[in-house]
Amino acid sequence: MVTQDRVQPEPVGSVPGRHRVPPADELDETTLVVRAQEGDPNAFEALARRHQAALYRVAVRVMGDPVEAEDALQEALIDAWRRIERCRTDSSFATWMYRIVTDRCLRRGRPVPVGDIDDRRPAPDDPGRSAELDAGLTALGRAVQALPDELRVCWVLRELAGLSYLDIAQITQASEDAVRGRIHRARVRLAEVMASWR
């Protein structure tokens, strides 16, 4: 008995022999930037999703207020979409976005600081120690918010976002030496303010 192999027809609209186009979420960052620059909103959305959490954390630390930070981030994403053609494909999209987010945060002004400086800390078992830790972190949050903008932004990008001095220099449009100096001054000021918490 002879069996006949069934050949599956190509989907309507496809070109035989061509590979499928991967969805935006599967593309590398440079390809997504190029596609976004060509007007593809899905590519920009994929870029935004990849970096949104980290950008939001930086915005919260720079602004000191989660609601203000969320607004600043949304405005920054709109700015970025409007200016996507200015993003160079030979540099990091994240670095470019950090610059836009920090600029937007600084333009919005500085609201009253709230919350802890680090919400990823483990909770101690001792309630007294927990209250002391919370008070110390609140004091640190206030101290960070009291820093001048240029020191606060550099400190947040280095200590909380973990960016390199080079990346921070690109974001702030300052030299690496200036960034190192700002971070050092921020650390000295914070150490002075927090000396009583040791």
Backbone bond lengths (Angstrom), bond angles and torsions (degrees), N, CA, C in turn:
res aa  C-N    CA-C-N  psi(-1)  N-CA   C-N-CA  omega(-1)  CA-C   N-CA-C  phi
1 M - - - 1.438 - - 1.519 107.79 -
2 V 1.268 116.17 132.07 1.456 122.20 -178.48 1.523 108.11 -98.85
3 T 1.337 115.74 127.32 1.467 118.97 176.78 1.512 109.01 -102.08
4 Q 1.276 114.21 149.92 1.455 119.26 -178.42 1.529 108.32 -109.06
5 D 1.336 115.83 124.34 1.464 119.34 175.89 1.518 108.80 -71.02
6 R 1.317 113.46 135.42 1.463 117.82 178.54 1.521 108.41 -92.12
7 V 1.272 116.70 130.15 1.458 122.81 178.48 1.516 107.45 -97.21
8 Q 1.328 114.41 126.91 1.459 118.90 178.73 1.529 108.40 -75.41
9 P 1.303 117.51 133.29 1.464 119.09 177.67 1.527 110.31 -72.15
10 E 1.332 115.76 152.13 1.466 121.14 175.85 1.519 108.19 -68.68
11 P 1.321 117.90 145.26 1.463 119.78 176.55 1.522 110.42 -59.67
12 V 1.309 115.44 149.99 1.463 120.93 -179.74 1.517 109.07 -59.69
13 G 1.309 117.39 134.81 1.450 122.15 178.00 1.516 114.35 86.33
14 S 1.319 118.56 -4.72 1.461 119.03 -179.43 1.520 109.25 -91.38
15 V 1.303 114.76 157.56 1.451 120.97 178.35 1.519 107.37 -101.55
16 P 1.336 117.76 123.18 1.457 119.74 -178.93 1.531 111.30 -56.06
17 G 1.338 115.67 137.75 1.456 120.91 176.88 1.524 113.86 86.09
18 R 1.302 118.56 -10.28 1.471 121.55 179.85 1.515 109.92 -87.24
19 H 1.344 115.83 146.14 1.460 121.07 176.91 1.514 109.48 -82.18
20 R 1.321 114.73 156.14 1.461 118.72 177.68 1.526 109.59 -69.01
21 V 1.320 116.32 150.66 1.458 121.52 176.55 1.524 106.75 -84.45
22 P 1.337 117.86 122.94 1.469 119.16 -178.06 1.523 110.62 -67.30
23 P 1.329 116.63 148.23 1.459 118.93 175.94 1.524 110.46 -64.60
24 A 1.322 116.08 158.69 1.464 121.58 -175.36 1.525 112.36 -55.51
25 D 1.323 117.80 -35.86 1.468 120.54 -177.97 1.522 113.23 -63.13
26 E 1.331 117.41 -20.79 1.463 121.03 -177.92 1.528 112.98 -94.29
27 L 1.323 118.24 -3.89 1.459 121.47 -176.04 1.525 111.21 -87.49
28 D 1.338 116.05 154.80 1.458 120.21 176.46 1.527 109.32 -74.27
29 E 1.322 115.43 164.30 1.464 121.39 -173.22 1.528 112.88 -61.58
30 T 1.321 117.63 -42.88 1.463 120.37 -178.61 1.522 110.75 -61.96
31 T 1.320 117.07 -43.19 1.469 120.73 178.84 1.523 110.23 -63.15
32 L 1.323 116.24 -41.33 1.461 119.32 178.91 1.525 111.65 -63.34
33 V 1.332 116.80 -40.84 1.465 120.15 178.76 1.523 109.89 -62.32
34 V 1.330 117.20 -45.94 1.469 121.06 -179.99 1.527 109.97 -61.45
35 R 1.333 116.65 -45.26 1.470 119.64 179.35 1.522 111.54 -63.62
36 A 1.331 116.79 -39.10 1.471 120.02 177.40 1.522 110.00 -64.51
37 Q 1.325 117.05 -39.71 1.460 120.69 178.44 1.525 111.78 -65.76
38 E 1.320 115.99 -24.39 1.468 121.17 176.08 1.527 111.83 -84.41
39 G 1.346 116.26 1.68 1.459 120.55 175.61 1.516 115.65 99.83
40 D 1.321 118.13 13.23 1.465 121.27 -178.92 1.531 110.21 -85.98
41 P 1.340 118.17 104.55 1.466 119.77 -178.72 1.523 112.88 -66.63
42 N 1.333 118.40 -27.78 1.463 121.11 178.15 1.525 111.30 -65.63
43 A 1.325 116.51 -35.95 1.465 120.33 178.13 1.528 109.74 -66.55
44 F 1.325 116.51 -43.73 1.470 119.01 178.84 1.526 110.67 -65.32
45 E 1.309 116.89 -39.63 1.467 120.69 178.59 1.534 110.30 -61.26
46 A 1.328 117.23 -40.36 1.468 120.60 178.50 1.530 110.53 -64.17
47 L 1.334 116.92 -40.87 1.461 120.33 176.86 1.522 110.81 -62.58
48 A 1.319 116.18 -45.59 1.462 120.74 -178.95 1.524 110.87 -61.69
49 R 1.330 117.09 -43.03 1.470 120.58 179.47 1.521 111.48 -62.07
50 R 1.328 116.99 -38.83 1.466 120.79 -179.04 1.526 112.11 -62.78
51 H 1.317 116.68 -34.51 1.461 120.06 -171.31 1.526 114.00 -111.64
52 Q 1.312 117.91 -4.84 1.457 121.45 -171.73 1.530 113.63 -58.58
53 A 1.310 118.73 -44.33 1.467 121.19 -177.24 1.528 111.02 -62.99
54 A 1.320 117.41 -46.08 1.469 120.75 -179.54 1.529 110.69 -66.56
55 L 1.324 116.73 -40.34 1.465 120.54 178.95 1.523 110.72 -64.83
56 Y 1.329 116.39 -39.55 1.464 120.20 179.11 1.529 110.60 -64.15
57 R 1.328 117.10 -43.48 1.469 120.08 179.36 1.531 110.90 -59.11
58 V 1.329 116.70 -42.20 1.460 119.71 178.16 1.526 110.11 -65.52
59 A 1.327 117.48 -42.97 1.470 120.75 -179.94 1.526 110.87 -60.51
60 V 1.336 116.89 -42.02 1.468 120.27 179.04 1.525 109.93 -62.16
61 R 1.325 117.67 -42.86 1.457 120.99 -177.66 1.527 111.25 -69.81
62 V 1.331 117.43 -35.44 1.460 119.76 178.81 1.529 110.66 -74.46
63 M 1.338 116.71 -42.06 1.465 120.97 -176.83 1.521 112.41 -80.86
64 G 1.319 117.19 -37.90 1.451 120.40 -176.74 1.508 113.52 85.36
65 D 1.320 118.26 4.00 1.464 121.77 -177.36 1.531 108.30 -143.97
66 P 1.329 118.16 121.64 1.468 120.50 -176.46 1.524 114.23 -60.62
67 V 1.324 117.79 -39.36 1.474 120.27 -178.76 1.519 110.36 -68.10
68 E 1.329 116.31 -45.88 1.471 120.42 177.37 1.529 110.57 -62.14
69 A 1.324 116.13 -38.78 1.465 120.57 179.98 1.521 110.83 -64.34
70 E 1.323 116.60 -41.43 1.467 120.17 178.87 1.528 110.51 -62.78
71 D 1.331 116.29 -43.39 1.470 119.87 177.51 1.520 111.02 -62.31
72 A 1.330 116.26 -44.69 1.462 120.66 179.85 1.523 111.06 -61.94
73 L 1.332 116.92 -40.58 1.462 120.56 179.26 1.522 110.82 -64.74
74 Q 1.322 117.21 -43.90 1.469 119.95 179.11 1.527 110.70 -61.50
75 E 1.331 116.63 -42.71 1.465 120.37 177.74 1.525 110.44 -63.74
76 A 1.321 116.60 -39.67 1.467 120.70 179.38 1.525 111.07 -64.55
77 L 1.328 117.43 -40.05 1.469 120.34 178.43 1.525 110.85 -64.93
78 I 1.324 116.58 -39.21 1.473 119.71 176.69 1.527 109.64 -64.34
79 D 1.351 116.37 -44.90 1.471 120.23 176.81 1.523 110.74 -57.20
80 A 1.334 116.00 -45.08 1.465 120.64 -177.43 1.524 111.03 -62.81
81 W 1.332 117.69 -42.68 1.466 120.82 179.48 1.526 109.94 -62.47
82 R 1.323 116.51 -41.18 1.475 120.73 -179.61 1.522 111.72 -67.94
83 R 1.349 116.90 -28.46 1.462 120.73 -175.65 1.522 112.77 -113.32
84 I 1.321 117.38 20.41 1.470 120.58 -173.85 1.527 112.37 -57.84
85 E 1.322 117.61 -27.83 1.463 119.32 -179.91 1.521 111.94 -65.28
86 R 1.335 118.44 -17.78 1.464 122.29 179.25 1.524 112.62 -83.32
87 C 1.322 117.43 -12.69 1.465 120.67 -179.96 1.525 108.69 -74.25
88 R 1.322 116.04 122.70 1.461 120.08 -179.52 1.522 109.30 -82.20
89 T 1.302 115.69 134.80 1.467 119.64 -178.69 1.524 112.14 -75.89
90 D 1.339 117.61 -11.12 1.463 119.48 178.89 1.527 112.21 -89.71
91 S 1.338 117.01 0.21 1.465 119.88 176.28 1.529 108.66 -125.71
92 S 1.302 115.64 175.41 1.456 121.14 -174.17 1.528 111.77 -77.45
93 F 1.319 115.79 132.28 1.462 120.98 174.34 1.530 109.18 -61.56
94 A 1.332 117.31 -39.77 1.467 121.35 -178.92 1.520 110.83 -60.77
95 T 1.330 117.64 -43.62 1.459 120.91 178.86 1.525 110.13 -61.30
96 W 1.309 116.82 -44.42 1.466 122.01 178.10 1.527 110.19 -60.36
97 M 1.332 117.11 -43.14 1.471 120.84 -179.58 1.529 111.59 -68.90
98 Y 1.334 118.05 -37.97 1.465 119.84 177.36 1.530 109.92 -58.52
99 R 1.333 116.30 -40.29 1.458 119.18 179.40 1.527 110.43 -62.54
100 I 1.319 117.24 -45.88 1.466 120.65 -178.93 1.528 110.58 -64.07
101 V 1.325 116.70 -42.78 1.472 120.47 -179.22 1.523 110.58 -64.68
102 T 1.330 117.72 -47.16 1.467 118.75 -178.35 1.521 110.58 -66.46
103 D 1.324 118.53 -38.61 1.466 120.56 175.77 1.526 110.76 -59.93
104 R 1.325 116.29 -45.21 1.467 120.48 -179.24 1.532 110.23 -64.11
105 C 1.306 117.22 -42.30 1.471 120.51 178.41 1.517 111.11 -60.55
106 L 1.318 116.83 -45.59 1.452 120.37 -178.29 1.527 111.87 -67.45
107 R 1.321 117.77 -33.22 1.473 120.70 177.47 1.519 112.22 -69.92
108 R 1.317 116.78 -27.96 1.468 120.44 -179.97 1.522 111.89 -75.53
109 G 1.306 118.22 -14.65 1.461 120.84 -177.81 1.508 110.60 91.46
110 R 1.297 115.47 178.64 1.452 121.50 -175.38 1.520 109.83 -112.94
111 P 1.338 119.01 108.97 1.452 120.62 176.57 1.530 111.49 -76.53
112 V 1.291 115.80 177.69 1.455 121.38 177.20 1.519 108.88 -63.21
113 P 1.342 118.84 128.84 1.460 120.32 -178.94 1.521 111.88 -68.30
114 V 1.312 115.29 143.72 1.460 121.11 176.68 1.509 109.45 -139.08
115 G 1.319 116.13 160.00 1.467 121.69 168.16 1.507 114.80 77.92
116 D 1.294 113.41 178.30 1.454 122.48 -178.75 1.506 110.09 -83.88
117 I 1.319 114.83 156.29 1.454 120.37 177.73 1.524 111.25 -77.22
118 D 1.317 117.76 -25.60 1.459 120.16 -177.86 1.518 109.98 -141.36
119 D 1.327 116.06 105.61 1.461 119.85 -177.29 1.525 112.52 -87.46
120 R 1.335 118.30 8.70 1.469 120.56 -179.59 1.519 111.71 -101.45
121 R 1.318 117.39 4.89 1.463 119.93 -176.47 1.534 110.74 -70.86
122 P 1.321 118.09 150.16 1.457 119.88 175.53 1.533 109.61 -77.09
123 A 1.304 116.56 146.20 1.460 121.08 178.76 1.520 109.07 -82.96
124 P 1.344 117.66 126.66 1.460 118.86 178.13 1.523 110.40 -72.59
125 D 1.340 115.51 157.50 1.467 120.54 -179.83 1.522 111.97 -74.25
126 D 1.322 118.16 -27.51 1.461 123.11 -177.01 1.536 109.55 -82.46
127 P 1.352 118.55 117.41 1.468 120.54 -178.82 1.528 112.65 -60.52
128 G 1.332 117.36 -36.89 1.462 120.19 177.71 1.517 111.36 -63.53
129 R 1.324 115.36 -44.16 1.474 120.83 178.05 1.523 110.34 -65.13
130 S 1.310 116.75 -37.99 1.461 121.20 178.85 1.524 110.95 -62.85
131 A 1.327 117.06 -44.14 1.470 121.19 178.73 1.524 110.58 -63.77
132 E 1.339 115.89 -40.69 1.466 120.35 178.77 1.528 110.57 -64.68
133 L 1.320 116.78 -43.46 1.462 121.47 178.55 1.520 110.72 -62.35
134 D 1.334 116.89 -44.71 1.460 120.73 178.42 1.526 111.46 -60.41
135 A 1.332 116.43 -43.66 1.465 120.36 179.40 1.533 110.58 -64.50
136 G 1.322 116.32 -40.73 1.462 120.19 178.45 1.515 112.13 -64.64
137 L 1.323 116.57 -42.61 1.464 120.16 179.25 1.522 111.51 -67.81
138 T 1.329 116.87 -35.50 1.465 120.22 176.11 1.530 109.71 -64.85
139 A 1.335 116.27 -42.57 1.464 120.27 177.57 1.526 110.72 -62.69
140 L 1.327 117.56 -40.48 1.460 120.89 177.45 1.526 110.33 -64.11
141 G 1.329 116.89 -41.39 1.467 120.03 177.51 1.517 111.64 -59.35
142 R 1.329 116.08 -42.69 1.475 120.00 177.82 1.532 110.70 -65.04
143 A 1.328 115.61 -40.99 1.466 119.50 -179.92 1.525 110.96 -63.85
144 V 1.310 117.02 -40.80 1.469 120.52 177.88 1.526 109.48 -63.39
145 Q 1.329 117.19 -44.16 1.465 120.18 -179.89 1.523 112.08 -65.00
146 A 1.334 117.89 -26.30 1.461 121.73 -179.58 1.532 112.47 -79.31
147 L 1.325 117.40 -13.93 1.464 120.09 178.42 1.526 109.98 -64.17
148 P 1.330 117.66 148.11 1.474 119.38 171.67 1.533 109.85 -58.31
149 D 1.313 116.37 150.48 1.467 121.72 -174.66 1.524 113.20 -49.60
150 E 1.342 117.31 -48.13 1.468 119.13 -174.95 1.525 111.83 -65.30
151 L 1.332 117.48 -33.91 1.467 120.00 177.31 1.520 110.86 -74.51
152 R 1.336 116.86 -43.11 1.464 121.34 -177.75 1.526 111.20 -62.03
153 V 1.327 116.71 -45.84 1.467 120.09 -178.52 1.524 110.54 -61.87
154 C 1.324 117.28 -47.45 1.471 120.09 -179.72 1.530 111.09 -62.56
155 W 1.342 116.89 -43.57 1.465 120.52 -179.66 1.530 110.88 -62.96
156 V 1.334 117.30 -45.49 1.470 121.51 -179.57 1.522 110.20 -61.93
157 L 1.327 117.17 -45.65 1.467 120.02 -178.20 1.526 111.69 -65.03
158 R 1.339 117.24 -33.70 1.464 120.32 -179.52 1.524 112.09 -82.57
159 E 1.325 116.65 -53.42 1.459 120.91 -170.78 1.528 113.34 -81.54
160 L 1.306 118.05 -33.83 1.458 120.16 -176.70 1.528 113.28 -102.30
161 A 1.332 116.87 -34.32 1.462 119.07 178.81 1.525 111.55 -94.16
162 G 1.343 117.81 -16.17 1.458 121.32 176.77 1.514 114.69 71.96
163 L 1.328 117.55 25.87 1.465 120.18 -178.78 1.525 110.98 -79.53
164 S 1.316 116.12 157.03 1.456 121.68 178.80 1.529 109.55 -76.81
165 Y 1.334 115.96 162.86 1.460 120.41 176.95 1.527 110.57 -60.69
166 L 1.329 116.71 -38.33 1.463 120.76 179.35 1.529 110.79 -62.82
167 D 1.333 116.53 -46.33 1.470 119.54 178.66 1.524 111.10 -61.22
168 I 1.328 116.74 -42.62 1.466 120.25 -179.76 1.523 109.91 -64.63
169 A 1.335 117.05 -38.43 1.461 120.67 177.67 1.527 110.51 -61.42
170 Q 1.322 117.00 -41.61 1.459 120.16 178.24 1.524 111.45 -66.81
171 I 1.316 116.94 -40.78 1.464 121.19 -178.91 1.522 111.09 -65.74
172 T 1.332 116.37 -44.73 1.466 120.57 -175.37 1.521 112.63 -90.02
173 Q 1.319 117.03 -6.13 1.465 123.41 -178.18 1.531 110.86 58.33
174 A 1.318 115.18 42.01 1.461 122.74 176.87 1.524 107.33 -122.99
175 S 1.321 116.33 166.36 1.466 119.05 177.09 1.530 109.08 -74.65
176 E 1.328 115.51 160.88 1.467 119.47 176.96 1.523 110.77 -61.18
177 D 1.339 117.46 -37.87 1.464 120.19 178.32 1.522 110.73 -63.06
178 A 1.335 116.88 -40.93 1.465 120.19 178.23 1.525 110.40 -63.50
179 V 1.327 116.41 -40.88 1.470 120.61 178.69 1.526 110.23 -62.96
180 R 1.316 117.21 -46.01 1.465 120.73 178.55 1.533 110.69 -59.11
181 G 1.319 116.02 -42.08 1.459 120.38 178.89 1.525 111.93 -64.52
182 R 1.314 117.07 -42.12 1.465 120.63 179.58 1.527 111.19 -64.57
183 I 1.321 115.67 -42.57 1.469 119.13 179.67 1.526 109.89 -65.68
184 H 1.321 116.82 -41.05 1.461 120.02 177.95 1.533 110.51 -61.23
185 R 1.328 117.32 -47.60 1.469 120.33 179.81 1.521 111.16 -61.84
186 A 1.335 116.54 -38.87 1.469 119.98 178.06 1.518 110.14 -63.26
187 R 1.334 117.23 -44.58 1.462 120.94 179.77 1.528 111.30 -62.05
188 V 1.337 116.74 -41.76 1.466 120.61 179.89 1.525 109.80 -63.15
189 R 1.336 116.92 -46.13 1.465 120.14 -179.70 1.524 111.53 -63.09
190 L 1.320 116.12 -43.42 1.464 119.35 -179.92 1.527 110.78 -65.76
191 A 1.326 116.98 -38.51 1.468 120.04 178.69 1.527 110.52 -63.62
192 E 1.337 116.82 -39.32 1.466 120.52 178.53 1.527 110.67 -63.97
193 V 1.338 115.93 -46.01 1.468 120.36 -178.58 1.518 111.03 -65.63
194 M 1.321 116.18 -38.06 1.468 120.59 -173.51 1.532 112.72 -91.94
195 A 1.335 118.59 4.43 1.474 121.30 -177.48 1.518 111.73 -56.84
196 S 1.317 117.54 -35.71 1.475 120.33 -178.02 1.525 112.71 -73.71
197 W 1.325 117.73 -11.73 1.469 121.67 -179.00 1.514 112.43 -93.12
198 R 1.316 118.28 -0.53 1.468 120.82 -178.77 1.498 111.70 -77.65
